[in-house]
Structure formats: structure tokens, C-alpha cells
Amino acid sequence: MARKSPNKADALVYKALQKAIGQDRLRVYLDYARINRPQSPVYDPWECLLPVLVPVIIGLLLIVSVGVLFGLLFIVVMILVYSTYVKKIMHKKLIERTKRFLTTDYDNCCKLWEFGGIVLVNTKNKKIGCVAPEGDWKDFVVLNYADLMVDHNEKSEQKSEDDRSQTA
């Protein structure tokens, strides 16, 4: 599929999205069941497989070498550790990977949005959000972060033009 470059308006909206995420004015929430699957652009099979596979293999080796009771006990303890700690760490890594993917390229953002499983939420008012793929992320960013769409260079140029017009 050929890459299409965004028009100027889309590029401004995308830069505002990047700034809002960078300034933590926009939070990215995920539907883990939807976004963490093989068709997803941010899916990492090793991240899903290794935390479960390694304790099971070690537990089986312990069953064979030490005894059934010790091996099963190890597997049960590791399941508890996985469900309380490792799963939270994996979710944080998935959120960070999704943010990176979302903010690195306009095409990545569009691809991930079309895939779905993302919710953009305004941090000032958590009732304001936009759900992918049904919602329009561009309208959401324009409505909530229009101040980030103005480039600082444009602001300073406009200010200097206003100053010149006032002195004339």
C-alpha cells in the first residue's frame, strides 16, 4: 500500500495530537483484548508468550527433576505472580509502545486508529473521549487541543505583525 502524505490541515492536527500526548494533556487507554492480538500493528508475540511459557517450562523441569508437588507449587506461585505483577508491567509496556507507534508517523496513527482498541481521553475532563475506530480523532483533537495546533513561529510572526500595525 502506497504511503499518502497528510494535507496541511491533517499535519497540524497530527502535530497537536503529538504535543497533547507529550504534554500528558491527552491520555491513551487501550482495549487490551482487541489491541493485543496478532493482527494489531503493536502486537508483540514474544511479550505475550514468554511470561507464560518460561514458568511453565521451568515448572515441568522441576516436576521431572525434583518432584511433582514442588513443580506444581512453583507453577501455581508463578501464575499468581504473573496475574498480579507481570501483567501490569506488560500492559504499561503495551501502552508505551502504542503511544510511540501513534506519535511516530501520521500513517501509523491512521492505521492504528482504523484497527481500533484505542480510546483518547482529555485529562482535564475525563468524560470527554474518542473511541477508535468509530470516533473521529481529528475532530476530537481540533475541539479539545486547538491551542496546540498553532505553531510558535506563527504566533511570534503574527505578534510582530500586530506590533508593526499598532506603531504605524
matplotlib code that plots the C-alpha trace (Angstrom):
import matplotlib.pyplot as plt

x = [0.0, 1.4, 2.0, 0.0, 1.2, -1.2, -2.5, -1.5, -4.7, -4.2, -0.5, -1.4, -4.0, -1.5, 1.2, -1.4, -2.1, 1.7, 2.0, -1.0, 0.3, 3.8, 2.4, 0.2, -2.9, -4.2, -4.3, -4.3, -6.3, -6.5, -8.9, -6.2, -8.2, -8.6, -5.2, -3.0, -3.7, -1.8, -3.4, -2.6, 0.3, 1.6, 1.3, 4.5, 4.1, 7.1, 5.9, 2.7, 4.3, 7.4, 6.0, 3.7, 5.9, 9.1, 7.5, 5.6, 8.8, 10.7, 7.8, 7.8, 11.6, 11.1, 8.4, 10.8, 13.9, 12.6, 9.1, 5.5, 4.5, 7.3, 6.9, 3.1, 3.6, 6.1, 3.7, 0.8, 3.0, 4.2, 0.6, -0.2, 3.0, 2.0, -1.5, -0.6, 2.7, 3.8, 0.5, 0.6, 4.1, 3.1, 0.1, 2.3, 4.8, 1.9, 0.6, 4.1, 4.6, 1.2, 2.0, 5.3, 3.6, 0.8, 3.2, 6.0, 4.1, 0.8, 0.2, 0.9, -1.7, -4.3, -3.5, -3.8, -7.0, -8.6, -7.6, -9.4, -8.9, -7.8, -9.6, -8.3, -9.3, -8.9, -7.0, -8.8, -12.2, -12.2, -15.8, -14.5, -13.1, -12.9, -13.1, -11.4, -12.4, -16.0, -14.9, -13.1, -9.7, -9.1, -12.3, -11.6, -8.1, -9.4, -12.2, -10.0, -6.5, -6.8, -4.3, -1.6, -2.3, -0.8, 2.9, 5.0, 6.8, 3.4, 2.4, 5.6, 5.2, 1.6, 2.6, 5.3, 2.9, 0.3, 3.0, 4.0, 0.4, -0.1, 3.0, 2.1]
y = [0.0, 3.4, 5.9, 9.0, 12.2, 14.2, 17.5, 20.6, 20.6, 16.9, 17.5, 20.3, 18.1, 15.3, 17.6, 18.8, 15.1, 14.5, 17.6, 16.7, 13.2, 14.5, 17.1, 14.5, 16.5, 13.5, 10.0, 6.9, 4.0, 0.6, -2.3, -4.9, -7.8, -6.0, -4.3, -7.2, -9.8, -11.0, -8.6, -5.5, -3.3, -3.0, -6.7, -8.5, -12.2, -12.8, -10.4, -12.4, -15.8, -15.7, -14.6, -17.6, -20.1, -19.7, -20.5, -23.5, -25.0, -24.4, -25.9, -29.0, -29.3, -29.1, -31.8, -34.1, -33.3, -32.6, -33.8, -33.3, -31.3, -28.8, -28.3, -27.8, -25.4, -23.4, -23.2, -22.0, -19.4, -18.1, -17.9, -15.6, -13.5, -13.2, -12.2, -9.6, -8.1, -9.2, -8.5, -4.9, -4.4, -5.8, -3.5, -0.5, -1.6, -2.0, 1.4, 3.0, 1.0, 2.1, 5.8, 5.5, 3.9, 6.5, 9.5, 8.4, 8.8, 10.0, 6.8, 4.7, 6.8, 6.2, 2.5, 2.0, 4.1, 2.0, -1.1, 0.1, -0.7, 2.8, 5.5, 9.0, 10.9, 14.5, 14.6, 17.8, 16.3, 12.5, 12.4, 13.7, 11.0, 9.4, 5.7, 4.1, 3.3, 4.7, 8.2, 10.8, 11.5, 14.6, 16.3, 15.3, 16.9, 20.1, 20.5, 19.9, 20.9, 23.7, 25.8, 23.2, 23.4, 26.9, 26.8, 29.0, 30.5, 31.5, 33.1, 35.2, 36.3, 37.3, 39.1, 41.1, 42.0, 43.2, 45.3, 46.8, 47.7, 49.3, 51.5, 52.7]
z = [0.0, -1.0, 1.7, 1.4, 2.9, 5.0, 3.8, 5.8, 8.0, 8.9, 9.6, 12.0, 13.8, 14.0, 15.5, 18.0, 18.9, 19.4, 21.6, 23.7, 24.3, 25.0, 27.5, 29.1, 28.3, 26.3, 27.7, 25.6, 27.0, 25.4, 25.0, 25.7, 24.3, 21.0, 20.6, 21.9, 19.2, 16.1, 13.5, 15.6, 14.5, 18.1, 18.9, 20.1, 20.3, 22.4, 25.0, 25.3, 25.1, 27.2, 30.6, 30.5, 28.7, 30.8, 34.2, 32.7, 31.2, 34.5, 36.4, 34.1, 34.6, 38.4, 38.2, 36.4, 38.5, 42.0, 42.3, 41.2, 44.3, 44.1, 40.4, 40.6, 43.6, 41.5, 38.6, 40.9, 42.5, 39.1, 37.9, 40.9, 40.3, 36.6, 37.3, 39.9, 38.7, 35.3, 33.6, 34.9, 33.6, 30.2, 30.0, 30.7, 28.0, 25.6, 26.3, 25.8, 22.6, 21.3, 22.2, 20.3, 17.3, 17.4, 17.6, 15.2, 11.9, 10.6, 8.6, 11.7, 13.6, 10.9, 10.6, 14.4, 14.6, 11.8, 13.7, 16.8, 20.5, 21.4, 23.5, 23.6, 26.8, 27.7, 31.0, 32.2, 31.7, 31.7, 30.4, 27.0, 24.9, 21.5, 20.8, 17.8, 15.1, 15.5, 16.6, 14.6, 16.3, 14.1, 15.2, 18.8, 18.7, 17.0, 19.5, 22.6, 21.6, 19.1, 21.0, 20.2, 16.5, 16.3, 15.6, 17.9, 14.9, 13.5, 16.9, 17.0, 13.4, 14.0, 17.2, 15.4, 12.6, 15.1, 16.8, 13.5, 12.6, 16.0, 15.7, 12.2]

ax = plt.figure().add_subplot(projection="3d")
ax.plot(x, y, z, "-o")
ax.set_aspect("equal")
plt.show()
